Amino acid sequence: MTDLALDLKKQGHLPVVYSPVLGPLAEDVRSHGIPVYRDVPQIDRTPDIIHGQHHPQTLAALMFFPKTPAMFVCPDATPWNDDPLIFPRVLSYVVVDHRCKRRFDVNPQVRPENVRVISNAVDLSRFRPSSPLPGRPLHAAIFSNYASRLTQMPFVTRACKTLGITLDVTGKDFGGIFLIEKRHVCRSLS
């Protein structure tokens, strides 16, 4: 969210962020002069477009701004609130991978030409390596909301154990969704 809002601002737009749950990420966005609101009625200007994620939040914005079109973004292939939001003013859908896209492909109410796969991006000017990697890794991490005993976990765990590497796992089934920023782990907005 921070990178998207910063890039929109850099391009001359006036981004506004809404989330019913605010935390360290919201403070980071605010520190860059971008307004962040906990309640939609607090927003003091009508947006040109709603860039929505999750049904309740996107629908709240659509209802409060009755003439504003929206795009709906799906970053996760499993929770109900990331299913395609069918609403007349949702004009396009963005999914972050082909696993998410399958949710949209099976919905007859979503026209395939309105769905685009746009992979998650990173601002390489903000996230730079701090030092060269060691010759032999000592620590490994999996950052995935899909990590489980049915996916990569058994293979990565076995490989790390064989090589004597410690392994940390972070994701929705392992204590929440996290963002890595400035070499610190920070809990995300939702």
DRENPA-3360 file (N, C-alpha, C; in nm, 2 decimals, always signed):
BEGIN
1 = MTDLALDL = +0.08/-0.12/+0.00/+0.00/+0.00/+0.00/+0.09/+0.13/+0.00 ~ +0.19/+0.13/+0.08/+0.28/+0.24/+0.09/+0.34/+0.28/-0.05 ~ +0.39/+0.18/-0.12/+0.46/+0.20/-0.24/+0.36/+0.25/-0.35 ~ +0.24/+0.19/-0.35/+0.14/+0.24/-0.45/+0.10/+0.38/-0.42 ~ +0.07/+0.42/-0.30/+0.03/+0.55/-0.26/+0.14/+0.65/-0.29 ~ +0.27/+0.62/-0.26/+0.38/+0.70/-0.29/+0.40/+0.72/-0.44 ~ +0.39/+0.62/-0.52/+0.41/+0.63/-0.66/+0.29/+0.71/-0.72 ~ +0.17/+0.69/-0.68/+0.06/+0.78/-0.73/+0.09/+0.92/-0.70;
9 = KKQGHLPV = +0.13/+0.95/-0.57/+0.16/+1.09/-0.54/+0.28/+1.15/-0.62 ~ +0.38/+1.06/-0.65/+0.49/+1.11/-0.73/+0.45/+1.14/-0.87 ~ +0.34/+1.07/-0.92/+0.29/+1.10/-1.06/+0.20/+1.22/-1.06 ~ +0.17/+1.28/-0.95/+0.09/+1.40/-0.95/-0.05/+1.38/-0.90 ~ -0.08/+1.26/-0.86/-0.22/+1.23/-0.81/-0.23/+1.26/-0.66 ~ -0.35/+1.26/-0.61/-0.37/+1.29/-0.47/-0.43/+1.17/-0.40 ~ -0.35/+1.07/-0.37/-0.41/+0.95/-0.31/-0.46/+0.97/-0.17 ~ -0.56/+0.89/-0.14/-0.62/+0.89/+0.00/-0.63/+0.74/+0.03;
17 = VYSPVLGP = -0.60/+0.71/+0.15/-0.61/+0.57/+0.20/-0.72/+0.55/+0.30 ~ -0.80/+0.45/+0.29/-0.90/+0.41/+0.39/-0.88/+0.27/+0.43 ~ -0.88/+0.25/+0.56/-0.87/+0.11/+0.62/-0.94/+0.12/+0.76 ~ -1.03/+0.03/+0.79/-1.09/+0.03/+0.92/-1.00/+0.00/+1.03 ~ -0.88/-0.06/+1.00/-0.78/-0.10/+1.10/-0.65/-0.03/+1.06 ~ -0.61/+0.05/+1.15/-0.49/+0.13/+1.13/-0.37/+0.08/+1.22 ~ -0.25/+0.09/+1.17/-0.14/+0.04/+1.24/-0.01/+0.11/+1.19 ~ +0.10/+0.05/+1.21/+0.23/+0.11/+1.17/+0.24/+0.15/+1.03;
25 = LAEDVRSH = +0.18/+0.07/+0.94/+0.18/+0.10/+0.80/+0.11/+0.23/+0.77 ~ -0.01/+0.25/+0.84/-0.08/+0.37/+0.82/+0.00/+0.49/+0.86 ~ +0.08/+0.48/+0.97/+0.16/+0.59/+1.01/+0.27/+0.62/+0.91 ~ +0.33/+0.51/+0.85/+0.43/+0.53/+0.75/+0.37/+0.61/+0.63 ~ +0.25/+0.57/+0.58/+0.19/+0.64/+0.47/+0.16/+0.79/+0.51 ~ +0.11/+0.81/+0.63/+0.09/+0.95/+0.67/+0.22/+1.03/+0.68 ~ +0.33/+0.97/+0.71/+0.45/+1.04/+0.72/+0.50/+1.09/+0.59 ~ +0.44/+1.04/+0.48/+0.47/+1.09/+0.35/+0.37/+1.19/+0.30;
33 = GIPVYRDV = +0.29/+1.24/+0.39/+0.19/+1.34/+0.35/+0.06/+1.29/+0.28 ~ +0.04/+1.16/+0.29/-0.08/+1.10/+0.23/-0.18/+1.08/+0.34 ~ -0.30/+1.13/+0.33/-0.41/+1.12/+0.43/-0.45/+0.97/+0.44 ~ -0.47/+0.93/+0.56/-0.52/+0.79/+0.59/-0.64/+0.81/+0.68 ~ -0.75/+0.74/+0.65/-0.88/+0.75/+0.72/-0.92/+0.61/+0.77 ~ -0.98/+0.61/+0.89/-1.04/+0.49/+0.95/-1.19/+0.48/+0.91 ~ -1.25/+0.59/+0.87/-1.40/+0.58/+0.84/-1.41/+0.66/+0.70 ~ -1.49/+0.60/+0.61/-1.51/+0.66/+0.48/-1.57/+0.80/+0.49;
41 = PQIDRTPD = -1.67/+0.82/+0.58/-1.73/+0.96/+0.58/-1.63/+1.07/+0.62 ~ -1.51/+1.03/+0.67/-1.41/+1.13/+0.71/-1.34/+1.18/+0.58 ~ -1.34/+1.11/+0.47/-1.27/+1.15/+0.35/-1.33/+1.28/+0.30 ~ -1.24/+1.38/+0.28/-1.29/+1.51/+0.25/-1.29/+1.54/+0.10 ~ -1.27/+1.45/+0.01/-1.28/+1.47/-0.13/-1.32/+1.35/-0.21 ~ -1.39/+1.37/-0.32/-1.44/+1.26/-0.39/-1.33/+1.20/-0.48 ~ -1.30/+1.08/-0.47/-1.19/+1.02/-0.56/-1.24/+1.01/-0.70 ~ -1.14/+1.01/-0.79/-1.17/+0.98/-0.94/-1.19/+0.84/-0.96;
49 = IIHGQHHP = -1.13/+0.75/-0.88/-1.14/+0.61/-0.89/-1.12/+0.54/-0.76 ~ -1.19/+0.44/-0.73/-1.17/+0.36/-0.60/-1.08/+0.24/-0.64 ~ -0.97/+0.23/-0.57/-0.88/+0.12/-0.59/-0.91/+0.03/-0.47 ~ -1.00/-0.07/-0.48/-1.05/-0.14/-0.37/-0.99/-0.28/-0.35 ~ -0.98/-0.31/-0.22/-0.94/-0.45/-0.19/-1.03/-0.49/-0.07 ~ -1.08/-0.61/-0.07/-1.17/-0.66/+0.03/-1.31/-0.60/+0.01 ~ -1.41/-0.69/+0.01/-1.55/-0.66/-0.01/-1.60/-0.54/+0.08 ~ -1.59/-0.56/+0.21/-1.65/-0.46/+0.30/-1.60/-0.32/+0.28;
57 = QTLAALMF = -1.47/-0.31/+0.27/-1.41/-0.18/+0.25/-1.44/-0.12/+0.11 ~ -1.43/-0.20/+0.01/-1.46/-0.15/-0.13/-1.61/-0.11/-0.14 ~ -1.70/-0.19/-0.08/-1.84/-0.16/-0.09/-1.87/-0.03/-0.01 ~ -1.81/-0.01/+0.11/-1.83/+0.11/+0.19/-1.79/+0.23/+0.11 ~ -1.68/+0.23/+0.04/-1.64/+0.34/-0.05/-1.73/+0.36/-0.16 ~ -1.77/+0.25/-0.23/-1.87/+0.27/-0.34/-2.00/+0.33/-0.30 ~ -2.05/+0.29/-0.18/-2.18/+0.34/-0.13/-2.16/+0.49/-0.09 ~ -2.05/+0.53/-0.04/-2.04/+0.67/+0.01/-2.01/+0.76/-0.11;
65 = FPKTPAMF = -1.94/+0.71/-0.21/-1.92/+0.79/-0.33/-1.99/+0.73/-0.45 ~ -2.12/+0.76/-0.46/-2.22/+0.69/-0.55/-2.19/+0.71/-0.70 ~ -2.10/+0.80/-0.74/-2.07/+0.82/-0.88/-1.93/+0.78/-0.92 ~ -1.85/+0.73/-0.83/-1.71/+0.70/-0.85/-1.70/+0.55/-0.90 ~ -1.63/+0.53/-1.01/-1.60/+0.39/-1.06/-1.49/+0.33/-0.97 ~ -1.48/+0.20/-0.98/-1.38/+0.13/-0.90/-1.31/+0.02/-0.98 ~ -1.19/-0.02/-0.93/-1.13/-0.14/-0.97/-1.11/-0.22/-0.85 ~ -1.12/-0.35/-0.86/-1.11/-0.44/-0.74/-0.99/-0.52/-0.75;
73 = VCPDATPW = -0.90/-0.52/-0.65/-0.78/-0.59/-0.65/-0.79/-0.71/-0.56 ~ -0.74/-0.83/-0.61/-0.75/-0.95/-0.54/-0.60/-1.00/-0.51 ~ -0.55/-0.99/-0.39/-0.42/-1.03/-0.36/-0.41/-1.17/-0.30 ~ -0.52/-1.24/-0.28/-0.52/-1.37/-0.21/-0.62/-1.46/-0.27 ~ -0.59/-1.58/-0.29/-0.67/-1.68/-0.36/-0.77/-1.75/-0.27 ~ -0.78/-1.72/-0.14/-0.87/-1.80/-0.06/-0.98/-1.73/+0.02 ~ -0.95/-1.62/+0.09/-1.06/-1.56/+0.17/-1.18/-1.51/+0.10 ~ -1.30/-1.52/+0.16/-1.42/-1.48/+0.10/-1.42/-1.33/+0.05;
81 = NDDPLIFP = -1.36/-1.25/+0.13/-1.36/-1.11/+0.10/-1.27/-1.07/-0.01 ~ -1.20/-1.16/-0.07/-1.13/-1.13/-0.20/-1.19/-1.20/-0.32 ~ -1.31/-1.26/-0.30/-1.38/-1.31/-0.42/-1.42/-1.19/-0.50 ~ -1.45/-1.21/-0.63/-1.48/-1.10/-0.72/-1.60/-1.02/-0.66 ~ -1.59/-0.89/-0.64/-1.70/-0.81/-0.60/-1.78/-0.77/-0.72 ~ -1.90/-0.82/-0.73/-1.99/-0.79/-0.84/-2.07/-0.67/-0.81 ~ -2.04/-0.56/-0.88/-2.11/-0.43/-0.85/-2.10/-0.35/-0.98 ~ -2.21/-0.28/-1.02/-2.21/-0.21/-1.15/-2.09/-0.12/-1.17;
89 = RVLSYVVV = -2.04/-0.05/-1.07/-1.93/+0.04/-1.09/-1.79/-0.02/-1.07 ~ -1.78/-0.15/-1.05/-1.65/-0.21/-1.05/-1.63/-0.25/-1.20 ~ -1.54/-0.17/-1.26/-1.52/-0.18/-1.40/-1.40/-0.27/-1.44 ~ -1.31/-0.30/-1.35/-1.20/-0.39/-1.38/-1.15/-0.46/-1.25 ~ -1.08/-0.57/-1.28/-1.03/-0.65/-1.17/-0.88/-0.67/-1.19 ~ -0.80/-0.66/-1.08/-0.66/-0.69/-1.09/-0.63/-0.80/-0.99 ~ -0.56/-0.91/-1.04/-0.52/-1.02/-0.95/-0.37/-1.02/-0.96 ~ -0.31/-1.07/-0.84/-0.17/-1.07/-0.84/-0.10/-1.19/-0.89;
97 = DHRCKRRF = -0.17/-1.30/-0.92/-0.11/-1.42/-0.97/-0.22/-1.50/-1.04 ~ -0.18/-1.61/-1.10/-0.28/-1.69/-1.18/-0.36/-1.78/-1.08 ~ -0.31/-1.80/-0.96/-0.40/-1.87/-0.87/-0.52/-1.78/-0.83 ~ -0.49/-1.66/-0.81/-0.60/-1.56/-0.78/-0.70/-1.55/-0.90 ~ -0.64/-1.55/-1.02/-0.72/-1.53/-1.14/-0.82/-1.65/-1.16 ~ -0.79/-1.77/-1.11/-0.88/-1.88/-1.13/-1.01/-1.85/-1.05 ~ -1.01/-1.78/-0.94/-1.13/-1.74/-0.87/-1.22/-1.66/-0.96 ~ -1.16/-1.58/-1.05/-1.24/-1.49/-1.14/-1.28/-1.56/-1.26;
105 = DVNPQVRP = -1.20/-1.65/-1.31/-1.23/-1.73/-1.43/-1.36/-1.81/-1.42 ~ -1.38/-1.86/-1.30/-1.50/-1.95/-1.28/-1.63/-1.87/-1.25 ~ -1.62/-1.74/-1.24/-1.74/-1.66/-1.20/-1.80/-1.61/-1.33 ~ -1.92/-1.66/-1.37/-1.98/-1.62/-1.50/-2.01/-1.47/-1.50 ~ -2.02/-1.40/-1.39/-2.05/-1.26/-1.39/-1.93/-1.17/-1.42 ~ -1.81/-1.23/-1.42/-1.69/-1.15/-1.45/-1.65/-1.18/-1.59 ~ -1.64/-1.07/-1.67/-1.60/-1.09/-1.81/-1.45/-1.10/-1.81 ~ -1.40/-1.20/-1.88/-1.25/-1.23/-1.88/-1.17/-1.11/-1.92;
113 = ENVRVISN = -1.22/-1.03/-2.01/-1.14/-0.91/-2.06/-1.13/-0.80/-1.96 ~ -1.20/-0.81/-1.85/-1.20/-0.72/-1.74/-1.10/-0.76/-1.63 ~ -1.03/-0.87/-1.64/-0.94/-0.92/-1.54/-0.80/-0.92/-1.59 ~ -0.71/-0.85/-1.51/-0.57/-0.85/-1.55/-0.48/-0.90/-1.44 ~ -0.38/-0.98/-1.48/-0.28/-1.03/-1.38/-0.17/-0.93/-1.38 ~ -0.15/-0.86/-1.26/-0.04/-0.77/-1.24/+0.03/-0.82/-1.11 ~ +0.15/-0.87/-1.13/+0.23/-0.92/-1.02/+0.26/-0.81/-0.92 ~ +0.27/-0.85/-0.79/+0.32/-0.76/-0.69/+0.45/-0.70/-0.73;
121 = AVDLSRFR = +0.46/-0.57/-0.70/+0.59/-0.50/-0.73/+0.66/-0.45/-0.61 ~ +0.78/-0.41/-0.62/+0.86/-0.36/-0.51/+0.93/-0.23/-0.56 ~ +0.94/-0.13/-0.48/+1.02/-0.01/-0.52/+1.16/-0.04/-0.48 ~ +1.24/-0.07/-0.58/+1.38/-0.10/-0.55/+1.47/+0.02/-0.50 ~ +1.41/+0.14/-0.51/+1.49/+0.25/-0.45/+1.46/+0.26/-0.30 ~ +1.36/+0.20/-0.25/+1.33/+0.20/-0.11/+1.39/+0.07/-0.04 ~ +1.39/-0.04/-0.11/+1.43/-0.17/-0.06/+1.56/-0.21/-0.13 ~ +1.67/-0.19/-0.06/+1.80/-0.22/-0.12/+1.88/-0.31/-0.03;
129 = PSSPLPGR = +1.96/-0.40/-0.08/+2.04/-0.49/+0.00/+2.13/-0.40/+0.09 ~ +2.14/-0.45/+0.22/+2.23/-0.37/+0.31/+2.37/-0.42/+0.31 ~ +2.39/-0.55/+0.28/+2.53/-0.60/+0.28/+2.53/-0.73/+0.19 ~ +2.64/-0.77/+0.15/+2.65/-0.90/+0.07/+2.60/-1.02/+0.15 ~ +2.54/-1.11/+0.08/+2.50/-1.24/+0.15/+2.63/-1.32/+0.19 ~ +2.62/-1.39/+0.30/+2.73/-1.48/+0.34/+2.75/-1.59/+0.24 ~ +2.87/-1.65/+0.23/+2.90/-1.76/+0.14/+2.81/-1.88/+0.17 ~ +2.77/-1.90/+0.29/+2.68/-2.01/+0.33/+2.57/-1.96/+0.41;
137 = PLHAAIFS = +2.44/-1.98/+0.36/+2.33/-1.92/+0.44/+2.32/-1.99/+0.58 ~ +2.28/-1.91/+0.68/+2.26/-1.96/+0.81/+2.12/-1.96/+0.85 ~ +2.04/-1.87/+0.78/+1.90/-1.85/+0.82/+1.82/-1.84/+0.69 ~ +1.70/-1.90/+0.69/+1.61/-1.89/+0.58/+1.47/-1.85/+0.63 ~ +1.39/-1.79/+0.54/+1.26/-1.75/+0.57/+1.16/-1.78/+0.45 ~ +1.04/-1.81/+0.49/+0.93/-1.82/+0.39/+0.83/-1.72/+0.42 ~ +0.80/-1.63/+0.33/+0.70/-1.53/+0.35/+0.59/-1.57/+0.25 ~ +0.49/-1.63/+0.30/+0.38/-1.68/+0.20/+0.25/-1.71/+0.28;
145 = NYASRLTQ = +0.15/-1.66/+0.22/+0.01/-1.69/+0.28/-0.03/-1.83/+0.24 ~ +0.04/-1.89/+0.15/+0.00/-2.02/+0.10/+0.09/-2.13/+0.16 ~ +0.19/-2.10/+0.24/+0.28/-2.20/+0.30/+0.20/-2.29/+0.39 ~ +0.21/-2.42/+0.37/+0.15/-2.52/+0.45/+0.21/-2.66/+0.43 ~ +0.17/-2.76/+0.50/+0.22/-2.89/+0.48/+0.18/-2.95/+0.35 ~ +0.09/-2.89/+0.28/+0.05/-2.93/+0.15/+0.12/-2.86/+0.03 ~ +0.20/-2.76/+0.07/+0.27/-2.68/-0.04/+0.42/-2.70/-0.02 ~ +0.49/-2.60/-0.01/+0.64/-2.60/-0.01/+0.70/-2.64/+0.13;
153 = MPFVTRAC = +0.62/-2.63/+0.23/+0.68/-2.64/+0.37/+0.76/-2.77/+0.39 ~ +0.71/-2.89/+0.36/+0.79/-3.01/+0.39/+0.92/-3.01/+0.32 ~ +0.93/-2.96/+0.20/+1.05/-2.96/+0.12/+1.15/-2.86/+0.17 ~ +1.10/-2.74/+0.20/+1.19/-2.64/+0.25/+1.24/-2.67/+0.39 ~ +1.15/-2.72/+0.47/+1.19/-2.76/+0.61/+1.30/-2.87/+0.60 ~ +1.28/-2.97/+0.52/+1.37/-3.08/+0.51/+1.51/-3.03/+0.46 ~ +1.51/-2.95/+0.36/+1.63/-2.90/+0.30/+1.71/-2.81/+0.40 ~ +1.64/-2.73/+0.48/+1.70/-2.65/+0.58/+1.76/-2.73/+0.69;
161 = KTLGITLD = +1.68/-2.83/+0.73/+1.73/-2.92/+0.84/+1.86/-3.00/+0.79 ~ +1.86/-3.04/+0.67/+1.97/-3.11/+0.62/+2.10/-3.03/+0.61 ~ +2.08/-2.90/+0.58/+2.19/-2.80/+0.57/+2.22/-2.73/+0.70 ~ +2.15/-2.76/+0.80/+2.17/-2.69/+0.93/+2.13/-2.54/+0.93 ~ +2.03/-2.51/+0.85/+1.98/-2.37/+0.84/+1.86/-2.35/+0.92 ~ +1.85/-2.25/+1.00/+1.72/-2.22/+1.08/+1.62/-2.17/+0.98 ~ +1.49/-2.19/+1.00/+1.39/-2.15/+0.91/+1.28/-2.08/+0.99 ~ +1.24/-1.96/+0.94/+1.12/-1.89/+1.00/+1.02/-1.89/+0.89;
169 = VTGKDFGG = +0.89/-1.90/+0.93/+0.78/-1.90/+0.84/+0.68/-1.79/+0.88 ~ +0.64/-1.71/+0.79/+0.55/-1.60/+0.82/+0.44/-1.60/+0.71 ~ +0.32/-1.59/+0.75/+0.20/-1.58/+0.66/+0.08/-1.59/+0.74 ~ -0.04/-1.60/+0.68/-0.16/-1.60/+0.75/-0.18/-1.71/+0.85 ~ -0.12/-1.83/+0.82/-0.13/-1.94/+0.91/-0.02/-1.95/+1.01 ~ +0.07/-1.85/+1.01/+0.19/-1.85/+1.10/+0.20/-1.72/+1.16 ~ +0.09/-1.66/+1.21/+0.10/-1.54/+1.29/+0.07/-1.41/+1.21 ~ +0.01/-1.42/+1.10/-0.03/-1.29/+1.03/+0.04/-1.26/+0.91;
177 = IFLIEKRH = +0.00/-1.16/+0.84/+0.06/-1.12/+0.72/+0.16/-1.01/+0.76 ~ +0.28/-1.01/+0.71/+0.39/-0.92/+0.74/+0.45/-0.85/+0.62 ~ +0.50/-0.73/+0.65/+0.58/-0.66/+0.55/+0.72/-0.65/+0.60 ~ +0.82/-0.67/+0.52/+0.96/-0.64/+0.56/+0.99/-0.50/+0.51 ~ +1.03/-0.42/+0.60/+1.07/-0.28/+0.56/+1.18/-0.23/+0.65 ~ +1.28/-0.18/+0.59/+1.40/-0.13/+0.66/+1.45/-0.23/+0.76 ~ +1.45/-0.36/+0.72/+1.51/-0.47/+0.80/+1.43/-0.50/+0.93 ~ +1.31/-0.45/+0.94/+1.23/-0.48/+1.05/+1.10/-0.55/+1.01;
185 = VCRSLS = +1.04/-0.63/+1.09/+0.92/-0.70/+1.05/+0.81/-0.62/+1.12 ~ +0.71/-0.58/+1.04/+0.60/-0.49/+1.08/+0.47/-0.56/+1.04 ~ +0.37/-0.57/+1.13/+0.24/-0.63/+1.10/+0.17/-0.53/+1.01 ~ +0.11/-0.59/+0.91/+0.04/-0.51/+0.80/-0.10/-0.46/+0.85 ~ -0.17/-0.38/+0.77/-0.29/-0.32/+0.81/-0.40/-0.43/+0.83 ~ -0.40/-0.53/+0.75/-0.51/-0.63/+0.77/-0.46/-0.77/+0.75;
% end
